[in-house]
Amino acid sequence: MNSEEEFYDAVTGFDSDNSSGEFSEANHKVPEMLDLDPHQSNRTGKHNGETEIQENGIKRHRTSLPAPMFSRSDFSVWSILKKCIGLELSKITMPIVFNEPLSFLQRITEYMEHIYLINKACSHADPLERMQAVAAFAVSAVASQWERTGKPFNPLLGETYELTREDLGFRFISEQVSHHPPISAFYSEGLNKDFIFHGSIYPKLKFWGKSIEAEPRGTITLELLKHNEAYTWTNPTCCVHNVIIGKLWLEQYGVVEIVNHSTGDKCVLNFKPCGLFGKELHRVEGYIQDKHKKKLCVIYGKWTECLWCTDPTTYETYKKSEKRGSEQKKKSSEEDIKSENDEADDMPEVQDTVQFIPGSKLLWRINCRPPNSSQMYNFTSFAVSLNELEKGMEAILAPTDCRLRPDIRNMENGNMDVASKEKERLEEKQRAARKERAKDEVEWHTRWFHQGTNPYTGTPDWLYSGGYFDRNFSDCPDIY
């Protein structure tokens, strides 16, 4: 087997640059490594968490992290954020304890966790069914954020991440193309040449007293090559509540419009804000309309659970019936709510799951998480595998790949003091390099992406230049 084949067998599954490095975990050591997945088979004799080969020859990716999550209970984010209300967060120093051991480039790779929905869209002959599958894919892309209150590491300028999953039929490459403002560009393609998925993301973060809001910017594009179709959309706004005191909780809200630029069909999805008593928490409702604005179907569900679709008439009939019933119970239920000492940002009680409407079709359901996900930053099984680094991979990966970042690697291994010092060193190195370029009047040149125009929306975008998988990394920057 040559090195290229070995690589494909091996590859798996916003902090600022002005960190002071003052944070120390010297007195808060991580306990010895725990068996985080007691149900994992050990047929190969490898320790839990290591990659093993199943009997059918397919690579089994790791199912746990090397060390459990570091406790955040002894630290207050208020001392850091109290002077930053209403400000942009990209320049605020955050202790590493509030991170999760993934780069933001790896976090956006989690869009691919439900790639089967792209495959389903490719297989449908009916454009309405294709749009339904694409809508489900767009919702599933944010599902992994459920209970993920840790902050991914800000990518360094020039940082990259690649992922090839032959078992899932895709390969993915991303690059941090700008530092101020922070912009991440990505490109993915089906190994069967059936789709292209690409985009650039610039999340604008703000602190609003008791919550942190991430407003999405940048266009996401999915091209179904067999059908000669292109879909574009932007993600909803993400908000983390109770950053000062109380249990952290997360919601997504805002309107997402998915446009089929070939047929003129549009899907409008409303990610509903929580509401006063948590009634709308996690809910998504919307519809698909044709180019003449005729509603073709209604979509409903929760981005943390599942998504269904039904015809508009059935949906309206059901909602009218539900409204009549809810009005009868409204007074008595509100009297039982003790709100005297409650605050608007307190974690709302989830009152029920998605109410199924008879005759609806299931579009998507969330994957089950590992048994001890809470000890692993609430990672999904897919996320657990993203930073996996096997022997020999260093010789094949680009030297800018996230897996080679020493701060993330040490945090994953539970070496929090070392991780904090490495993070400070990398950011100091990045600042020094920027000053040197400014002194010599040298502009930064991206390696794998270039600025251009999205061919479907006409808006500015970062486009893949090609060539990454030729593996000529001789001119990659030294960022670690």
NUBA-629154 format. One line per 4 residues: number of its first residue (from 1); their letters; for each residue x, y, z negated of C-alpha. Coordinates in nm, 2 decimals, always signed. Each point is the difference from the previous one (the first is absolute). Example, Ala and Ser with C-alpha at 12.3 -4.5 7.8 and 13.67 -1.06 7.14 Angstrom:
BEGIN
1 = AS = +1.23 -0.45 -0.78; +0.14 +0.34 +0.07 $
This chain:
BEGIN
1 = MNSE = +0.00 +0.00 +0.00; +0.15 +0.34 +0.10; +0.00 +0.31 -0.23; -0.30 +0.15 +0.18 $
5 = EEFY = -0.22 -0.31 -0.07; +0.13 -0.01 -0.36; -0.10 +0.36 -0.05; -0.36 -0.05 +0.12 $
9 = DAVT = -0.02 -0.29 -0.23; +0.12 +0.21 -0.29; -0.18 +0.34 +0.04; -0.31 +0.00 -0.21 $
13 = GFDS = -0.34 +0.06 -0.07; +0.13 +2.12 -0.81; +0.29 +0.07 -0.19; +0.17 +0.32 +0.10 $
17 = DNSS = +0.37 +0.05 +0.09; +0.05 +0.23 -0.30; -0.02 -0.26 -0.28; +0.19 +0.09 -0.31 $
21 = GEFS = +0.07 -0.35 -0.09; -0.08 +0.08 -0.37; -0.23 -0.29 -0.05; +0.16 -0.30 -0.18 $
25 = EANH = -0.15 -0.34 -0.08; +0.30 -0.11 -0.21; -0.23 -0.06 -0.30; -0.28 -0.16 +0.20 $
29 = KVPE = +0.16 -0.31 +0.15; -0.21 -0.23 +0.22; -0.05 -0.34 -0.16; +0.15 -0.31 +0.15 $
33 = MLDL = -0.15 -0.11 +0.33; -0.35 -0.15 -0.04; -0.16 -0.27 +0.20; -0.25 +0.23 +0.17 $
37 = DPHQ = -0.16 -0.27 +0.21; -0.06 -0.32 -0.20; -0.20 -0.15 +0.28; +0.28 +0.01 +0.26 $
41 = SNRT = +0.12 -0.34 +0.13; +0.37 -0.08 -0.06; +0.03 -0.28 +0.24; +0.33 +0.13 +0.15 $
45 = GKHN = +0.15 +0.04 -0.34; +0.04 +0.38 +0.04; -0.08 +0.24 -0.29; -0.34 +0.16 +0.01 $
49 = GETE = +0.01 +0.32 +0.21; +0.26 -0.13 +0.24; -0.09 -0.07 +0.36; -0.07 -0.37 +0.09 $
53 = IQEN = -0.07 -0.20 +0.31; -0.33 -0.18 +0.00; -0.03 -0.35 +0.13; -0.14 +0.12 +0.33 $
57 = GIKR = +0.32 +0.21 +0.06; -0.17 +0.34 -0.05; +0.18 +0.25 -0.22; -0.17 +0.05 -0.33 $
61 = HRTS = +0.07 +0.35 -0.13; +0.07 +0.08 -0.36; -0.30 +0.02 -0.23; +0.15 +0.20 -0.29 $
65 = LPAP = +0.25 +0.27 -0.07; +0.33 -0.06 -0.18; -0.10 +0.19 -0.31; -0.34 +0.12 -0.14 $
69 = MFSR = -0.13 +0.35 +0.02; +0.16 +0.25 -0.24; -0.25 +0.14 -0.25; -0.10 +0.37 +0.05 $
73 = SDFS = -0.18 +0.03 -0.33; +0.29 +0.18 -0.18; +0.02 +0.28 +0.26; -0.21 +0.31 +0.07 $
77 = VWSI = -0.02 +0.15 +0.34; -0.15 +0.32 -0.15; +0.34 +0.14 -0.10; +0.10 -0.02 +0.37 $
81 = LKKC = -0.32 +0.12 +0.16; -0.14 +0.27 -0.23; +0.18 +0.28 +0.19; -0.10 -0.13 +0.34 $
85 = IGLE = -0.38 +0.04 +0.02; -0.10 +0.07 +0.35; +0.35 -0.04 +0.14; +0.15 -0.23 +0.27 $
89 = LSKI = +0.14 -0.30 -0.18; +0.28 -0.10 +0.25; +0.26 +0.20 -0.20; -0.10 -0.11 -0.35 $
93 = TMPI = +0.23 -0.23 -0.19; -0.17 -0.31 -0.13; +0.17 -0.26 -0.22; +0.05 -0.34 +0.17 $
97 = VFNE = -0.23 -0.17 -0.25; -0.29 +0.14 +0.19; +0.11 -0.16 +0.32; -0.06 -0.34 +0.15 $
101 = PLSF = +0.29 -0.20 +0.16; -0.09 +0.08 +0.36; +0.08 +0.28 +0.23; -0.29 +0.19 +0.16 $
105 = LQRI = +0.11 -0.16 +0.33; -0.07 -0.34 -0.15; -0.33 +0.13 -0.14; -0.13 +0.10 +0.35 $
109 = TEYM = +0.11 -0.34 +0.13; -0.29 -0.14 -0.22; -0.23 +0.12 +0.28; +0.09 -0.33 +0.16 $
113 = EHIY = -0.13 -0.22 -0.28; -0.33 -0.05 +0.17; +0.14 -0.03 +0.36; -0.26 -0.28 +0.07 $
117 = LINK = -0.25 +0.29 +0.05; +0.21 +0.13 +0.29; +0.02 -0.35 +0.14; -0.38 -0.02 -0.04 $
121 = ACSH = -0.04 +0.33 +0.19; +0.22 -0.12 +0.28; -0.21 -0.32 +0.03; -0.35 +0.17 +0.03 $
125 = ADPL = -0.15 +0.07 +0.34; -0.26 +0.23 -0.14; +0.13 +0.36 -0.06; -0.23 +0.04 -0.30 $
129 = ERMQ = +0.15 -0.31 -0.17; +0.34 +0.13 +0.08; -0.08 +0.33 -0.17; -0.14 -0.19 -0.30 $
133 = AVAA = +0.32 -0.19 -0.04; +0.21 +0.32 +0.04; -0.21 +0.18 -0.26; +0.05 -0.29 -0.24 $
137 = FAVS = +0.38 +0.01 +0.06; +0.00 +0.38 -0.07; -0.18 -0.06 -0.34; +0.22 -0.30 -0.08 $
141 = AVAS = +0.31 +0.21 +0.05; -0.07 +0.19 -0.33; -0.13 -0.30 -0.20; +0.35 -0.09 -0.12 $
145 = QWER = +0.01 +0.33 -0.19; -0.27 -0.11 -0.24; +0.15 +0.02 -0.36; +0.34 +0.09 +0.16 $
149 = TGKP = +0.07 +0.30 -0.22; +0.38 -0.03 +0.03; +0.17 +0.25 +0.23; +0.20 -0.14 +0.30 $
153 = FNPL = +0.35 +0.13 +0.04; +0.04 +0.29 +0.24; +0.20 -0.12 +0.30; +0.33 +0.16 +0.06 $
157 = LGET = +0.04 +0.18 +0.33; +0.09 -0.27 +0.26; -0.12 -0.28 -0.22; -0.16 -0.29 +0.20 $
161 = YELT = -0.20 -0.31 -0.07; -0.07 -0.30 +0.23; -0.22 -0.30 -0.04; -0.04 -0.29 +0.23 $
165 = REDL = -0.27 -0.25 -0.08; -0.02 -0.28 +0.26; -0.26 -0.17 -0.20; -0.23 +0.31 +0.02 $
169 = GFRF = +0.11 +0.09 +0.36; +0.15 +0.35 -0.04; +0.32 +0.20 -0.05; +0.02 +0.34 -0.16 $
173 = ISEQ = +0.25 +0.28 -0.02; -0.01 +0.33 -0.18; +0.23 +0.30 -0.06; +0.00 +0.30 -0.22 $
177 = VSHH = +0.03 +0.27 +0.27; -0.03 +0.31 -0.22; +0.08 +0.09 -0.36; -0.16 +0.34 -0.03 $
181 = PPIS = -0.28 -0.05 +0.07; +0.02 -0.38 -0.07; -0.12 -0.18 +0.31; +0.01 -0.38 +0.06 $
185 = AFYS = -0.04 -0.14 +0.35; -0.09 -0.36 +0.07; -0.05 -0.24 +0.30; -0.13 -0.35 +0.01 $
189 = EGLN = -0.07 -0.24 +0.28; -0.15 -0.34 +0.04; +0.24 -0.28 +0.08; -0.25 -0.11 +0.27 $
193 = KDFI = +0.01 +0.35 +0.15; -0.37 +0.04 -0.08; +0.01 +0.32 -0.21; +0.20 +0.31 -0.10 $
197 = FHGS = -0.05 +0.17 -0.33; +0.18 +0.33 -0.07; -0.01 +0.33 -0.18; +0.16 +0.26 -0.22 $
201 = IYPK = -0.10 +0.08 -0.35; +0.05 +0.32 -0.20; -0.18 -0.02 -0.33; -0.05 +0.33 -0.17 $
205 = LKFW = -0.01 -0.04 -0.38; -0.14 +0.24 -0.25; -0.05 +0.00 -0.38; -0.34 +0.12 -0.13 $
209 = GKSI = +0.03 -0.01 -0.37; -0.11 -0.36 -0.08; +0.04 -0.15 +0.35; +0.24 -0.03 +0.29 $
213 = EAEP = -0.15 +0.02 +0.35; +0.17 -0.13 +0.31; -0.15 +0.16 +0.31; +0.08 -0.21 +0.31 $
217 = RGTI = +0.15 +0.17 +0.31; +0.11 -0.16 +0.32; -0.17 -0.22 +0.26; -0.03 -0.38 +0.00 $
221 = TLEL = -0.04 -0.16 +0.34; -0.10 -0.36 +0.09; +0.03 -0.11 +0.36; -0.17 -0.33 +0.11 $
225 = LKHN = +0.20 -0.07 +0.32; -0.23 -0.27 +0.14; -0.30 +0.23 -0.01; +0.20 +0.31 +0.10 $
229 = EAYT = -0.15 +0.18 -0.31; +0.15 +0.24 -0.25; -0.15 +0.09 -0.35; +0.12 +0.29 -0.22 $
233 = WTNP = -0.08 +0.10 -0.35; +0.14 +0.16 -0.32; -0.02 -0.16 -0.35; -0.22 +0.13 -0.28 $
237 = TCCV = +0.13 +0.22 -0.29; +0.14 -0.20 -0.29; -0.03 +0.13 -0.36; +0.15 -0.14 -0.32 $
241 = HNVI = -0.18 +0.11 -0.32; +0.10 +0.02 -0.36; +0.37 +0.08 +0.06; +0.02 +0.18 -0.33 $
245 = IGKL = -0.19 -0.23 -0.24; -0.22 -0.31 +0.03; +0.00 -0.29 +0.24; +0.11 +0.09 +0.35 $
249 = WLEQ = -0.25 -0.07 +0.27; -0.01 +0.06 +0.37; -0.27 +0.10 +0.26; -0.01 +0.06 +0.37 $
253 = YGVV = -0.23 +0.26 +0.15; -0.06 +0.19 +0.32; -0.14 -0.06 +0.34; +0.20 -0.22 +0.24 $
257 = EIVN = -0.08 +0.02 +0.37; +0.12 -0.28 +0.23; -0.02 +0.08 +0.36; +0.01 -0.24 +0.29 $
261 = HSTG = +0.16 +0.22 +0.27; -0.09 -0.24 +0.28; -0.38 -0.04 -0.06; -0.08 +0.31 -0.20 $
265 = DKCV = -0.13 -0.21 -0.29; +0.06 +0.14 -0.35; -0.01 -0.15 -0.35; -0.06 +0.25 -0.28 $
269 = LNFK = +0.08 -0.14 -0.35; -0.08 +0.20 -0.31; +0.23 -0.10 -0.30; -0.22 +0.13 -0.28 $
273 = PCGL = +0.13 +0.18 -0.30; -0.07 -0.17 -0.33; -0.29 +0.22 -0.12; -0.10 +0.09 -0.35 $
277 = FGKE = -0.07 -0.35 -0.14; +0.22 -0.20 +0.24; -0.29 -0.11 +0.21; +0.18 +0.06 +0.33 $
281 = LHRV = +0.34 -0.12 -0.12; +0.19 -0.17 +0.29; -0.30 +0.01 +0.23; +0.03 +0.04 +0.38 $
285 = EGYI = -0.29 +0.07 +0.23; -0.01 +0.09 +0.36; -0.11 -0.08 +0.35; +0.11 -0.07 +0.35 $
289 = QDKH = -0.14 +0.21 +0.28; +0.04 -0.01 +0.38; +0.11 +0.29 +0.22; -0.36 +0.12 +0.01 $
293 = KKKL = +0.00 +0.02 -0.39; -0.25 -0.29 -0.02; +0.06 -0.20 -0.33; +0.09 -0.36 +0.09 $
297 = CVIY = +0.05 -0.14 -0.35; +0.04 +0.11 -0.37; +0.31 -0.10 -0.20; +0.00 -0.02 -0.38 $
301 = GKWT = +0.20 -0.15 -0.29; +0.29 +0.08 -0.22; +0.36 +0.06 +0.10; +0.11 -0.21 -0.31 $
305 = ECLW = -0.23 -0.30 +0.09; -0.16 -0.05 +0.33; -0.17 +0.16 +0.31; -0.32 -0.10 +0.17 $
309 = CTDP = -0.20 +0.12 +0.30; -0.37 -0.01 +0.10; -0.23 +0.17 +0.24; -0.11 +0.36 -0.08 $
313 = TTYE = -0.38 -0.08 -0.04; +0.07 -0.28 -0.25; +0.23 +0.22 -0.20; -0.24 +0.30 -0.02 $
317 = TYKK = -0.29 -0.23 -0.10; +0.21 -0.15 -0.28; +0.13 +0.34 -0.13; -0.36 +0.13 -0.02 $
321 = SEKR = -0.10 -0.30 -0.20; +0.30 +0.03 -0.23; -0.06 +0.37 -0.06; -0.36 -0.07 -0.12 $
325 = GSEQ = +0.12 -0.26 -0.24; +0.29 +0.21 -0.13; -0.22 +0.30 -0.08; -0.20 -0.21 -0.24 $
329 = KKKS = +0.31 -0.11 -0.19; +0.18 +0.33 +0.01; -0.12 +0.17 -0.32; +0.04 -0.31 -0.23 $
333 = SEED = +0.35 -0.07 +0.13; +0.13 +0.36 -0.04; -0.12 +0.00 -0.36; +0.23 -0.29 -0.08 $
337 = IKSE = +0.31 +0.18 +0.12; +0.20 +0.15 -0.28; +0.17 +0.30 +0.16; +0.06 +0.24 -0.29 $
341 = NDEA = +0.37 -0.08 -0.03; +0.06 -0.12 +0.36; +0.21 +0.20 +0.23; -0.07 +0.03 +0.38 $
345 = DDMP = +0.33 -0.17 +0.08; -0.06 -0.30 -0.23; +0.00 -0.34 +0.17; -0.36 -0.06 +0.10 $
349 = EVQD = -0.17 -0.33 -0.05; -0.06 -0.20 +0.31; -0.37 -0.07 -0.01; -0.03 -0.26 +0.27 $
353 = TVQF = +0.17 -0.16 +0.30; -0.12 +0.05 +0.36; -0.37 -0.06 +0.03; -0.04 -0.23 +0.30 $
357 = IPGS = -0.27 +0.10 +0.25; -0.16 -0.32 +0.16; +0.11 -0.05 +0.36; +0.33 +0.18 -0.04 $
361 = KLLW = +0.33 -0.13 +0.15; +0.31 -0.02 -0.21; +0.29 +0.20 +0.16; +0.27 -0.03 -0.26 $
365 = RINC = +0.07 -0.12 -0.35; +0.30 +0.09 -0.22; +0.26 -0.27 -0.07; +0.04 -0.14 -0.34 $
369 = RPPN = +0.31 +0.13 -0.19; +0.26 -0.21 -0.17; -0.10 -0.14 -0.34; +0.24 +0.24 -0.18 $
373 = SSQM = -0.03 +0.30 +0.23; -0.04 +0.23 -0.30; +0.36 -0.09 -0.10; +0.12 +0.08 +0.35 $
377 = YNFT = -0.12 +0.36 +0.05; -0.34 -0.14 +0.12; +0.17 -0.11 +0.32; -0.19 -0.22 +0.25 $
381 = SFAV = +0.17 -0.32 +0.11; +0.10 +0.18 +0.32; +0.16 +0.29 -0.19; +0.19 -0.24 -0.23 $
385 = SLNE = +0.19 -0.13 +0.31; +0.09 +0.34 +0.15; +0.33 +0.06 -0.18; +0.12 -0.36 +0.01 $
389 = LEKG = +0.36 -0.02 +0.09; +0.15 -0.34 +0.08; +0.37 -0.10 +0.05; +0.13 +0.11 +0.34 $
393 = MEAI = -0.26 +0.26 +0.07; +0.24 +0.29 -0.08; +0.20 -0.09 +0.31; -0.31 +0.02 +0.23 $
397 = LAPT = -0.20 +0.29 -0.14; +0.07 +0.36 +0.09; +0.22 +0.16 -0.28; -0.29 +0.25 -0.06 $
401 = DCRL = -0.26 -0.27 -0.09; -0.19 +0.05 -0.32; +0.10 -0.35 -0.13; +0.36 +0.13 -0.03 $
405 = RPDI = -0.09 +0.30 -0.22; +0.17 -0.06 -0.34; -0.25 +0.20 -0.21; -0.30 -0.20 +0.13 $
409 = RNME = +0.19 -0.33 -0.03; +0.11 +0.07 -0.35; -0.35 +0.10 -0.11; -0.14 -0.31 +0.15 $
413 = NGNM = +0.25 -0.20 -0.20; -0.09 +0.18 -0.32; +0.33 +0.20 -0.02; -0.18 +0.33 -0.07 $
417 = DVAS = +0.31 +0.20 -0.13; +0.20 -0.10 +0.31; -0.30 +0.07 +0.23; -0.03 +0.35 -0.15 $
421 = KEKE = +0.37 +0.08 +0.05; +0.00 -0.14 +0.35; -0.31 +0.21 +0.09; +0.18 +0.31 -0.12 $
425 = RLEE = +0.32 -0.09 +0.19; -0.19 -0.06 +0.33; -0.19 +0.33 -0.03; +0.33 +0.19 -0.08 $
429 = KQRA = +0.15 -0.16 +0.31; -0.30 +0.10 +0.21; +0.03 +0.36 -0.12; +0.37 +0.01 +0.07 $
433 = ARKE = -0.05 -0.13 +0.35; -0.27 +0.26 +0.06; +0.23 +0.28 -0.12; +0.28 -0.13 +0.22 $
437 = RAKD = -0.22 +0.00 +0.31; -0.12 +0.36 -0.08; +0.36 +0.11 -0.04; +0.10 -0.15 +0.33 $
441 = EVEW = -0.33 +0.10 +0.17; -0.07 -0.36 +0.09; -0.36 -0.11 +0.05; -0.12 -0.33 -0.13 $
445 = HTRW = -0.08 -0.25 +0.28; -0.25 -0.28 -0.06; +0.10 -0.34 +0.12; -0.30 -0.20 +0.10 $
449 = FHQG = -0.28 +0.26 +0.04; -0.04 +0.34 +0.18; -0.24 +0.29 -0.02; -0.27 +0.00 +0.26 $
453 = TNPY = -0.37 +0.02 +0.06; -0.25 -0.27 -0.07; -0.13 -0.10 +0.34; -0.36 -0.04 -0.12 $
457 = TGTP = -0.05 +0.29 -0.24; +0.24 +0.25 +0.15; +0.13 +0.08 -0.35; +0.37 +0.00 -0.11 $
461 = DWLY = +0.12 -0.35 -0.09; +0.32 -0.20 -0.05; +0.04 -0.27 +0.27; +0.21 -0.31 +0.00 $
465 = SGGY = +0.31 +0.03 +0.23; +0.05 -0.37 +0.02; +0.31 -0.21 -0.03; +0.00 -0.08 -0.37 $
469 = FDRN = -0.03 -0.38 +0.05; +0.31 +0.01 +0.23; +0.18 +0.03 -0.33; +0.26 +0.25 +0.10 $
473 = FSDC = +0.05 +0.17 -0.34; +0.34 +0.15 +0.06; -0.11 +0.36 -0.02; -0.24 -0.03 -0.30 $
477 = PDIY = +0.07 +0.26 -0.27; +0.16 -0.09 -0.33; -0.27 +0.08 -0.25; +0.06 -0.25 -0.28 $
